[in-house]
Amino acid sequence: MAIDHDRLFKELIRTFFEEFLLLFFPDMHEHIDFHHLSFLSEELFTDVTAGEKYRVDLLVETKLKGEDGLIIVHVETQGYVQPSFAERMFLYFSRLYETYRTRIVPIAVFHYDSFREEPSVFSMEFPFGEVLQFRFFPVALRKKQWREYIRQDNPVAAALLSQMGYTEREKVELKKEFLRMLVRLELDEARQRLLLGFFETYVKLTEEEEQQLQSEVKAMETKEREKVLELIISYEQKGKREGLEEGVKRGLEQGMKRLIQTMAQKGMTAAEIARLVDLSEEEVRSLLSE
């Protein structure tokens, strides 16, 4: 199943929006009044020239401290190379301004698999003068060194260690430090699971590496050792239980599908089958068409 990167990043930044700004844009964070914060519905734009539709990732309505007027923070995540991305950010900006007629803060989070230089300016100029220079605030995750962030008690930093610059040899240590951060944050279970799910989507250890991780955690001399081990064991058990439940669910679904197909082969109509198996006719037809 394909990973919905946009959804994962959107959920992370939406849940920890203030922490996201604090981590990457401390000066911006200092000026924003987080008592006035609301998430706007997604905006869908059509690029008539390219014949494509784009949906902005995240729009946040807020205020600056000491000011009455509203501003909008637009956060866009980009995981693939697009030569016209800076232009697309400008188009988003112009159309959002046309809709809301207020000041807009454009931010782009690049999470490419490889190190890459990405322009953060879209300009328009002629030999006789410059007409436009549009800038947005970039966050290039792969350029950031993960070790520089492990001392920050910031949930966004913890999750995004998985997107920063690290080598294959560092994966075990990377996850160990992530778990230590997770323990120190002392989040509720829902937010803890969000961070763990995000991290493990992008950093997958082999069984051998998982065993090495547990050995290194057991060798830790800090007071975090027991809590980190408890966290590892807890989520291992939950993963197995959820996997078992999913397996049972799929087994029941396959059994129902075979039963319905057999009944149909014997000449029963969708309506007759639906009454016997306690499903709607639409659900029966859906199973028969698979």
HULINHU-V682549 format. One record per pair of residues at least 4 apart in sequence whose ideal C-beta (glycine too) atoms are under 8 Angstrom apart, sorted by sequence separation. I is the first residue (numbers start at 1). J is the second residue. D is the distance in whole Angstrom. If there is no record, write none. Layout:
i=(I:I)
j=(J:J)
d=(D:D)
This chain:
i=(4:5:6:7:8:9:10:11:12:13:16:17:18:19:20:21:22:25:26:27:28:47:63:78:84:85:86:87:88:89:90:91:92:93:94:95:96:97:100:112:125:126:140:144:145:146:154:155:156:157:160:166:167:170:171:172:173:174:175:176:177:178:179:180:181:187:188:189:190:191:192:193:194:195:196:197:198:199:200:205:206:207:208:209:210:211:212:213:214:215:216:220:221:223:224:225:226:227:228:229:230:231:232:233:234:235:236:237:238:239:240:241:242:243:244:245:246:247:248:249:250:251:252:253:254:255:256:257:258:259:260:261:262:264:268:269:270:271:272:273:274:279:280:281:282:283:284:285:286:3:21:47:63:64:97:125:126:144:149:152:161:166:182:187:205:220:263:268:274:279:46:47:63:82:110:124:125:264:273:274:13:21:22:46:47:63:64:78:97:123:124:125:150:185:218:274:277:12:21:45:46:62:63:96:110:124:149:166:187:205:217:220:268:279:44:45:61:62:123:263:264:274:44:45:61:62:122:123:182:185:263:271:274:18:21:44:45:61:62:93:122:123:149:150:217:218:270:273:43:60:108:121:122:149:162:217:42:43:59:60:76:93:121:161:182:260:263:42:59:60:92:121:182:270:42:58:59:60:120:146:149:214:217:270:18:43:58:76:120:161:162:42:58:89:120:161:260:41:56:57:58:74:120:146:214:259:270:18:39:40:57:74:89:141:145:146:213:17:39:40:56:57:118:144:145:146:158:161:39:40:142:144:178:256:38:39:74:118:141:142:143:37:38:85:141:142:158:256:37:38:72:116:146:157:158:175:260:264:14:36:37:178:36:116:261:36:115:150:158:260:261:34:72:108:110:114:115:146:153:175:260:33:107:108:110:113:152:174:32:33:72:74:76:78:106:107:108:109:110:111:112:150:155:175:257:32:33:71:72:73:74:76:77:78:79:81:106:107:108:110:111:146:150:153:256:32:33:40:70:71:72:73:74:75:76:77:78:79:80:90:105:107:109:110:153:155:171:31:32:69:71:72:74:75:76:78:79:85:86:89:172:257:31:36:54:69:71:73:75:77:78:86:171:81:86:87:159:56:86:155:159:162:59:158:162:172:176:54:161:171:175:179:159:162:163:196:56:155:159:162:172:176:184:32:47:93:158:162:172:176:183:161:17:93:173:14:47:90:172:180:183:13:89:183:45:10:45:89:9:10:86:180:183:43:179:182:45:86:115:6:21:43:111:176:179:43:179:20:43:13:13:10:9:6:5:5:28:25:13:9:9:5:28:25:24:23:23:23:22:23:23:19:19:20:19:16:16:13:12:12:12:15:15:12:11:12:12:11:8:8:3)
j=(8:9:10:11:12:13:14:15:16:17:20:21:22:23:24:25:26:29:30:31:32:51:67:82:88:89:90:91:92:93:94:95:96:97:98:99:100:101:104:116:129:130:144:148:149:150:158:159:160:161:164:170:171:174:175:176:177:178:179:180:181:182:183:184:185:191:192:193:194:195:196:197:198:199:200:201:202:203:204:209:210:211:212:213:214:215:216:217:218:219:220:224:225:227:228:229:230:231:232:233:234:235:236:237:238:239:240:241:242:243:244:245:246:247:248:249:250:251:252:253:254:255:256:257:258:259:260:261:262:263:264:265:266:268:272:273:274:275:276:277:278:283:284:285:286:287:288:289:290:8:26:52:68:69:102:130:131:149:154:157:166:171:187:192:210:225:268:273:279:284:52:53:69:88:116:130:131:270:279:280:20:28:29:53:54:70:71:85:104:130:131:132:157:192:225:281:284:20:29:53:54:70:71:104:118:132:157:174:195:213:225:228:276:287:53:54:70:71:132:272:273:283:54:55:71:72:132:133:192:195:273:281:284:29:32:55:56:72:73:104:133:134:160:161:228:229:281:284:55:72:120:133:134:161:174:229:55:56:72:73:89:106:134:174:195:273:276:56:73:74:106:135:196:284:57:73:74:75:135:161:164:229:232:285:34:59:74:92:136:177:178:59:75:106:137:178:277:59:74:75:76:92:138:164:232:277:288:37:58:59:76:93:108:160:164:165:232:37:59:60:76:77:138:164:165:166:178:181:60:61:163:165:199:277:60:61:96:140:163:164:165:60:61:108:164:165:181:279:61:62:96:140:170:181:182:199:284:288:39:61:62:203:62:142:287:63:142:177:185:287:288:62:100:136:138:142:143:174:181:203:288:62:136:137:139:142:181:203:62:63:102:104:106:108:136:137:138:139:140:141:142:180:185:205:287:63:64:102:103:104:105:107:108:109:110:112:137:138:139:141:142:177:181:184:287:64:65:72:102:103:104:105:106:107:108:109:110:111:112:122:137:139:141:142:185:187:203:64:65:102:104:105:107:108:109:111:112:118:119:122:205:290:65:70:88:103:105:107:109:111:112:120:205:116:121:122:194:92:122:191:195:198:96:195:199:209:213:92:199:209:213:217:198:201:202:235:96:195:199:202:212:216:224:73:88:134:199:203:213:217:224:203:60:136:216:58:91:134:216:224:227:58:134:228:91:57:92:136:57:58:134:228:231:92:228:231:95:136:165:57:73:95:163:228:231:96:232:75:99:75:77:77:77:77:77:79:105:107:109:109:111:111:137:137:139:149:152:154:154:156:157:154:155:156:156:155:156:156:156:159:160:191:194:194:194:195:198:198:198:201:201)
d=(6:6:6:6:6:6:6:6:6:6:6:7:6:6:7:5:6:6:6:7:6:7:6:7:6:7:7:6:6:6:6:6:6:6:6:6:6:7:7:5:7:8:7:7:8:7:7:7:6:7:6:5:8:5:7:6:6:6:6:7:6:6:6:7:6:4:7:6:7:7:6:6:6:6:6:6:7:6:7:4:7:7:7:6:7:6:6:6:6:6:7:7:7:8:5:6:6:6:7:6:6:6:6:6:6:6:7:6:6:6:6:6:6:6:6:6:6:6:6:6:6:6:6:6:6:6:6:6:6:6:6:6:7:6:5:7:6:7:7:6:8:4:7:6:6:7:6:6:7:7:8:5:7:8:8:4:7:7:8:5:8:7:7:5:5:4:5:5:5:5:8:7:7:7:8:7:6:8:8:6:5:6:5:5:7:6:6:6:6:7:5:8:8:8:7:5:7:8:4:7:8:7:7:5:5:4:4:5:7:7:6:7:8:8:6:5:6:6:6:8:7:7:7:8:8:8:7:5:6:8:5:6:5:7:7:5:7:6:6:6:8:7:8:7:5:7:5:5:7:7:7:6:5:6:8:6:5:5:6:4:7:5:7:6:6:6:7:6:7:8:7:5:7:5:8:8:6:7:6:5:7:7:7:5:5:7:7:7:6:7:7:7:4:6:7:5:7:8:6:6:8:6:4:4:6:7:7:8:7:4:5:7:6:6:7:7:7:7:7:7:7:5:6:5:5:5:6:8:6:6:7:6:6:7:7:8:6:6:4:7:7:7:5:7:6:6:4:8:8:8:7:8:8:7:6:7:6:6:6:8:5:8:5:7:8:4:5:5:7:5:7:7:6:5:7:7:7:6:7:6:6:7:7:7:7:8:8:6:6:5:6:6:7:6:4:5:5:5:5:5:6:8:6:6:5:7:6:6:7:8:7:7:8:7:8:7:7:8:7:6:7:8:6:6:7:6:5:7:5:5:5:5:5:5:5:5:5:5:7:4:7:7:7:7:6:7:6:5:7:7:7:7:7:8:7:7:7:7:5:7:7:7:6:8:7:7:6:7:7:6:8:7:6:7:6:5:8:6:4:7:5:7:7:6:5:5:6:8:7:6:6:7:4:8:6:6:7:6:6:4:5:6:7:8:8:7:7:5:5:6:5:8:6:8:8:6:7:5:7:5:5:6:7:6:7:5:7:5:7:6:8:6:6:8:5:7:6:8:7:6:8:7:5:8:6:7:7:8:7:6:8:7:4:6:7:5:7:8:8:7:7:7:8:6:5:8:7:5:7:5:5:5:6:5:5:5:5:7:7:6:8:7:6:7:7:8:6:8:6:6:6)
